[in-house]
Amino acid sequence: MEIMAYKTQAELLLRNYMLADSRVLYTSIIGGICACKVVYDLSQAISAFYIKRYSSLSKPQMIEWNNRTISTFHAIFIATLSLYFVFWSDLFSDDQLAGLITHRHSTLSTFSLGVSVGYFFSDLGMIIWFYPSLGGLEYVVHHLLSMVSVMYAILTGEGQLYTFMVLISEMTTPSVNLRWYLDAVGMKKSRAYLINGFAMLLTWLVARIVLFMYFFYHISTHYNQVMQIRAFGRFLIIVVPSVLAVMNLMWFWKIIKGLQKTLEKRN
């Protein structure tokens, strides 16, 4: 009887997982992968034509340069949509009476998350193919956790609001990548590098410290709704962001120390 019960539960879960329109899901993921390829090729062509020092970079640096362009475009895309869904869209508003806030989703929200899955899949493939020049084991783990979390939100429709809250942290990516670009072309001592350091510090403070505080505050005020998510979903919503929050604090301290060293050298 227990085996039959588990089988029935598995069938119910499978049907629930298919609540996202398959065409939207597959189109968004494939579209995300194709967009990564297009951005990579455009970055390679435009950088070679307009940036003089690009041609003097080593082959691994060129690959990382173009790969960071992809991550920058993805960050702008998903951070913008995440800000919209979290703070401006009516989809996750407490004023709406369309069911539990933890179970709401739409075609646009599913499509947006699907594009991110396509990006994480593409970037993970690049990291593994050129391992470890584009990132070590921590990057592999990060991308796997990200894909699992986002795919869960897509396929079950649970916790999409909290997924978007975490994805807002991608707004720190452009300044982090710009820091690498400036260093790669020999502009580490420039004013632009210093200004970007302050921008990175500010965006990190807002998106990865303050916003995470709001994230956990929101969970506490909607605790009863969060508890109606499946156990694995609750793990992804509570445990994974908690680990990320600790890592964010550690990285934030390193950013402060790095900026302090930069200022000391300039003086």
PAKOLPA-449238 format. One line per 3 residues: number of its first residue (from 1); their letters; for each residue x, y, z of C-alpha. Coordinates in steps of 0.001 Angstrom, whole numbers, always signed. Layout:
# residues N
NUM = a = X,Y,Z ~ ...
END
This chain:
# residues 267
1 = mei = +0,+0,+0 ~ +2848,+2366,+798 ~ +4402,+1754,-2628
4 = may = +1073,+2572,-4308 ~ +727,+5705,-2171 ~ +4208,+6909,-3158
7 = ktq = +3457,+6123,-6807 ~ +239,+8138,-6671 ~ +2049,+11021,-4973
10 = ael = +4777,+10925,-7631 ~ +2156,+11072,-10379 ~ +499,+14055,-8703
13 = llr = +3850,+15822,-8399 ~ +4596,+15122,-12058 ~ +1280,+16650,-13105
16 = nym = +1958,+19649,-10895 ~ +5399,+20032,-12428 ~ +3771,+20347,-15827
19 = lad = +1692,+23355,-14756 ~ +4143,+25566,-16639 ~ +3237,+25642,-20330
22 = srv = +5833,+23374,-21948 ~ +6136,+25617,-25001 ~ +6933,+28620,-22825
25 = lyt = +9416,+26574,-20785 ~ +11305,+25051,-23695 ~ +11207,+28224,-25791
28 = sii = +12613,+30332,-22958 ~ +15433,+27896,-22135 ~ +16438,+27386,-25761
31 = ggi = +16079,+31133,-26350 ~ +18368,+31803,-23389 ~ +21004,+29416,-24745
34 = cac = +20806,+30934,-28244 ~ +21002,+34460,-26805 ~ +24206,+33503,-24981
37 = kvv = +25747,+32331,-28262 ~ +24715,+35524,-30069 ~ +26070,+37795,-27315
40 = ydl = +29350,+35831,-27194 ~ +29871,+36216,-30966 ~ +28921,+39911,-30915
43 = sqa = +31270,+40558,-28005 ~ +34096,+38877,-29885 ~ +33471,+40864,-33076
46 = isa = +32805,+44270,-31493 ~ +35639,+44033,-28955 ~ +38157,+43087,-31651
49 = fyi = +37074,+46061,-33761 ~ +36649,+48818,-31144 ~ +38918,+47864,-28216
52 = kry = +42605,+48095,-29119 ~ +43937,+46021,-26221 ~ +41526,+43158,-26834
55 = ssl = +43769,+41632,-29507 ~ +46721,+41629,-27098 ~ +44874,+39474,-24565
58 = skp = +45712,+35809,-24241 ~ +43281,+33230,-25624 ~ +41917,+32333,-22150
61 = qmi = +41454,+36040,-21384 ~ +39537,+36561,-24637 ~ +37241,+33656,-23790
64 = ewn = +36639,+35018,-20302 ~ +36107,+38523,-21703 ~ +33328,+37306,-24016
67 = nrt = +31879,+35028,-21361 ~ +31658,+37931,-18909 ~ +29793,+39917,-21563
70 = ist = +27150,+37183,-21550 ~ +26864,+37284,-17765 ~ +26570,+41084,-17855
73 = fha = +23694,+41001,-20344 ~ +21955,+38247,-18393 ~ +22388,+40177,-15144
76 = ifi = +20810,+43323,-16618 ~ +17942,+41282,-18086 ~ +17037,+39207,-15031
79 = atl = +17726,+41916,-12419 ~ +15425,+44343,-14255 ~ +12602,+41811,-14517
82 = sly = +13139,+40651,-10934 ~ +12841,+44218,-9636 ~ +9650,+44581,-11653
85 = fvf = +8055,+41394,-10310 ~ +9077,+41987,-6691 ~ +8286,+45690,-6314
88 = wsd = +6022,+46841,-9159 ~ +4035,+43934,-10556 ~ +602,+43122,-9112
91 = lfs = +1332,+39401,-9488 ~ +2915,+39080,-6037 ~ +1096,+41949,-4352
94 = ddq = -477,+41300,-945 ~ -3497,+43263,-2165 ~ -4303,+40547,-4690
97 = lag = -6611,+37725,-3655 ~ -5435,+35262,-6316 ~ -4392,+32485,-3960
100 = lit = -1255,+32069,-1893 ~ +1542,+34483,-2728 ~ +3984,+31561,-2653
103 = hrh = +2097,+29739,-5429 ~ +1579,+32569,-7913 ~ +3147,+32595,-11354
106 = stl = +2470,+33891,-14845 ~ +3585,+33229,-18404 ~ +6020,+36168,-18245
109 = stf = +7488,+35126,-14895 ~ +7961,+31553,-16132 ~ +9523,+32769,-19383
112 = slg = +11918,+35082,-17524 ~ +13118,+32295,-15244 ~ +13460,+29949,-18223
115 = vsv = +15834,+32378,-19931 ~ +17947,+32361,-16763 ~ +18043,+28562,-16799
118 = gyf = +19315,+28762,-20375 ~ +22035,+31165,-19262 ~ +23096,+29064,-16253
121 = fsd = +23173,+25955,-18445 ~ +25323,+27688,-21081 ~ +27674,+29251,-18551
124 = lgm = +28044,+25965,-16669 ~ +28963,+24272,-19945 ~ +31634,+26921,-20571
127 = iiw = +32999,+26574,-17037 ~ +33261,+22785,-17326 ~ +34711,+22907,-20862
130 = fyp = +37453,+25376,-19921 ~ +37787,+24257,-16296 ~ +39273,+25775,-14202
133 = slg = +40169,+28951,-16139 ~ +36603,+30383,-15948 ~ +35991,+29368,-12347
136 = gle = +36622,+26614,-9850 ~ +34392,+24170,-8049 ~ +32506,+26930,-6233
139 = yvv = +31220,+28242,-9576 ~ +30045,+24773,-10592 ~ +28205,+24340,-7275
142 = hhl = +26715,+27844,-7527 ~ +25358,+27236,-11025 ~ +23969,+23803,-10170
145 = lsm = +22163,+25196,-7114 ~ +20878,+28101,-9178 ~ +19532,+25846,-11912
148 = vsv = +17866,+23492,-9433 ~ +16249,+26378,-7550 ~ +15023,+28187,-10659
151 = mya = +13793,+24991,-12332 ~ +11873,+24070,-9190 ~ +10169,+27471,-9205
154 = ilt = +9306,+27065,-12900 ~ +8029,+23499,-12829 ~ +6033,+23718,-9600
157 = geg = +5066,+27372,-9658 ~ +6092,+27567,-5998 ~ +8259,+30307,-4556
160 = qly = +8738,+32303,-7753 ~ +8555,+35528,-5743 ~ +11492,+34490,-3558
163 = tfm = +13410,+33257,-6585 ~ +13108,+36710,-8136 ~ +14185,+38329,-4857
166 = vli = +17411,+36341,-4877 ~ +17971,+36989,-8591 ~ +17917,+40755,-7957
169 = sem = +21403,+40197,-6542 ~ +22549,+39765,-10152 ~ +22597,+43569,-10358
172 = ttp = +26068,+43382,-8779 ~ +27440,+41437,-11754 ~ +28036,+44355,-14208
175 = svn = +30318,+46231,-11788 ~ +32187,+43032,-10883 ~ +32741,+42282,-14572
178 = lrw = +33752,+45878,-15330 ~ +36378,+45599,-12613 ~ +37821,+42565,-14421
181 = yld = +37691,+44350,-17805 ~ +39536,+47404,-16513 ~ +42179,+45208,-14931
184 = avg = +42579,+43179,-18151 ~ +43266,+46276,-20272 ~ +45716,+47781,-17773
187 = mkk = +43439,+50408,-16230 ~ +43690,+49249,-12639 ~ +45128,+52608,-11561
190 = sra = +42577,+54695,-13455 ~ +39827,+56887,-12021 ~ +37269,+54625,-13732
193 = yli = +38553,+51655,-11717 ~ +38171,+53591,-8466 ~ +34667,+54839,-9312
196 = ngf = +33645,+51324,-10287 ~ +34948,+50113,-6912 ~ +32554,+52442,-5095
199 = aml = +29715,+51385,-7444 ~ +30447,+47738,-6715 ~ +30437,+48423,-2965
202 = ltw = +27098,+50268,-3153 ~ +25304,+47734,-5364 ~ +26591,+44877,-3227
205 = lva = +25340,+46579,-61 ~ +21887,+47146,-1545 ~ +21398,+43922,-3530
208 = riv = +23195,+41356,-1402 ~ +22960,+42713,+2137 ~ +19899,+44969,+2547
211 = lfm = +17779,+43034,+60 ~ +18562,+39719,+1744 ~ +17426,+41248,+5045
214 = yff = +14153,+42168,+3321 ~ +14012,+38635,+1872 ~ +14057,+37002,+5320
217 = yhi = +11700,+39645,+6714 ~ +9211,+38836,+3945 ~ +9457,+35115,+4720
220 = sth = +8792,+35776,+8415 ~ +5679,+37848,+7644 ~ +4368,+35200,+5207
223 = ynq = +5498,+32190,+7234 ~ +2154,+30360,+7056 ~ +2148,+30558,+3270
226 = vmq = +5793,+29511,+3019 ~ +5047,+26421,+5121 ~ +2520,+25291,+2501
229 = ira = +5327,+24796,+8 ~ +6733,+21273,-315 ~ +9658,+20368,+1943
232 = fgr = +12248,+20517,-843 ~ +10925,+23919,-1903 ~ +11201,+25215,+1666
235 = fli = +14790,+23967,+1759 ~ +15599,+25890,-1429 ~ +13879,+29034,-160
238 = ivv = +15300,+29093,+3366 ~ +18560,+27126,+3537 ~ +20172,+28060,+200
241 = psv = +19661,+31862,+606 ~ +20930,+31585,+4194 ~ +24194,+30108,+2920
244 = lav = +24364,+32779,+218 ~ +23763,+35509,+2803 ~ +26785,+34378,+4818
247 = mnl = +28917,+34239,+1657 ~ +27683,+37699,+648 ~ +28826,+39142,+3969
250 = mwf = +32250,+37552,+3544 ~ +32605,+38902,-9 ~ +31351,+42315,+1100
253 = wki = +34126,+42498,+3672 ~ +36662,+41586,+970 ~ +35291,+44342,-1268
256 = ikg = +35695,+46872,+1542 ~ +39270,+45755,+2174 ~ +40073,+45806,-1548
259 = lqk = +38691,+49320,-1959 ~ +40619,+50430,+1112 ~ +43883,+49116,-383
262 = tle = +43132,+50885,-3669 ~ +42593,+54200,-1889 ~ +45790,+53755,+140
265 = krn = +47823,+53141,-3029 ~ +46396,+56244,-4688 ~ +47361,+58333,-1655
END
